[in-house]
């Protein structure tokens, strides 16, 4: 069941990234479809609210996450950009102990649009004060909302491909582990430090 939910959820997020559906539709329809497939009579909106609440309490850190965040923050101004639930993301980041490494968090709710929409990125650019996009890099796990949109907006890109997925975009760099991402992002003269 978890495997099937993951497939359904991922398909809705891909449709969101393609601009086919809204984020509220994801929140409503993913569990609606899931429960229909398994024959459960459960209110999908109520369940989604409970799911988001429980998810916001989960703080599983990938091994190497703190080291990467520390190394990046020593060298760059680091921001989180996310389409995740605003309240949940902020709670998770605060509980993770990693918030000290970030200068800000930009959620799709706060921006009034989500990645990969240019409105989202223009909101971020307007708040961080940096205008030279050649001095910015998007490092993320989504080929559409991170890599393709980062490229479209004129930034460097580093795809964090921990699952070894096939490419559907052309990232400037690809990391198969967080230690490899740290080597790529902090090990050379990729971009000038903006700290």
ZIURGI-V559760 format. One record per residue. N is the residue number from 0. PSI is psi in degrees with one decimal (* if undefined). Layout:
n->{N:N}
psi->{PSI:PSI}
//
This chain:
n->{0:1:2:3:4:5:6:7:8:9:10:11:12:13:14:15:16:17:18:19:20:21:22:23:24:25:26:27:28:29:30:31:32:33:34:35:36:37:38:39:40:41:42:43:44:45:46:47:48:49:50:51:52:53:54:55:56:57:58:59:60:61:62:63:64:65:66:67:68:69:70:71:72:73:74:75:76:77:78:79:80:81:82:83:84:85:86:87:88:89:90:91:92:93:94:95:96:97:98:99:100:101:102:103:104:105:106:107:108:109:110:111:112:113:114:115:116:117:118:119:120:121:122:123:124:125:126:127:128:129:130:131:132:133:134:135:136:137:138:139:140:141:142:143:144:145:146:147:148:149:150:151:152:153:154:155:156:157:158:159:160:161:162:163:164:165:166:167:168:169:170:171:172:173:174:175:176:177:178:179:180:181:182:183:184:185:186:187:188:189:190:191:192:193:194}
psi->{-40.6:-42.6:-44.2:-42.1:-43.0:-41.5:-47.6:-49.3:-47.4:-37.3:-37.4:-39.4:-36.5:-39.9:-35.6:-47.2:-28.5:-2.0:17.5:-27.7:164.9:164.3:-42.8:-31.4:-38.9:-49.4:-34.0:-44.6:-25.2:-44.6:-27.4:-49.2:-44.5:-49.7:-35.2:-42.6:-34.0:0.4:29.2:138.0:78.5:138.4:111.5:-32.8:-41.2:-40.9:-41.6:-41.1:-42.8:-41.4:-48.1:-38.3:-46.8:-39.2:-37.3:-16.1:-8.2:131.7:62.8:118.3:133.6:135.3:130.8:-6.1:-45.7:-41.6:-44.9:-47.5:-42.2:-47.6:-42.4:-44.5:-23.5:-23.0:-27.9:163.7:118.7:132.8:150.8:131.9:125.9:146.9:-2.3:164.1:124.9:-57.3:-44.8:-43.3:-43.9:-40.6:-44.7:-42.1:-42.2:-43.7:-20.9:-21.7:3.7:-8.3:-27.1:-16.2:-8.2:141.0:-15.6:162.7:127.2:112.5:160.4:-34.4:-43.9:-34.7:-18.1:9.0:161.3:161.7:136.8:11.0:133.2:-28.8:-38.9:-52.3:-38.5:-34.2:-46.9:-50.3:-40.0:-23.2:-22.2:-14.9:-9.0:129.3:-21.5:99.9:-18.7:-10.3:7.8:151.0:138.0:120.7:119.2:174.3:-8.3:123.7:-31.5:-57.0:-21.9:-59.0:-57.5:-42.7:-34.4:-44.1:-45.9:-30.4:3.7:21.0:161.6:158.7:143.0:112.1:120.7:94.3:73.0:-19.9:-4.6:35.1:158.6:146.8:137.0:1.0:177.2:86.8:152.6:-38.6:154.6:131.8:132.4:-2.2:163.6:-31.3:-36.0:-38.3:-40.7:-42.2:-44.6:-48.3:-26.7:-7.6:-11.9:-153.3:49.0:-58.3:155.0:136.1:140.9:21.0:*}
//
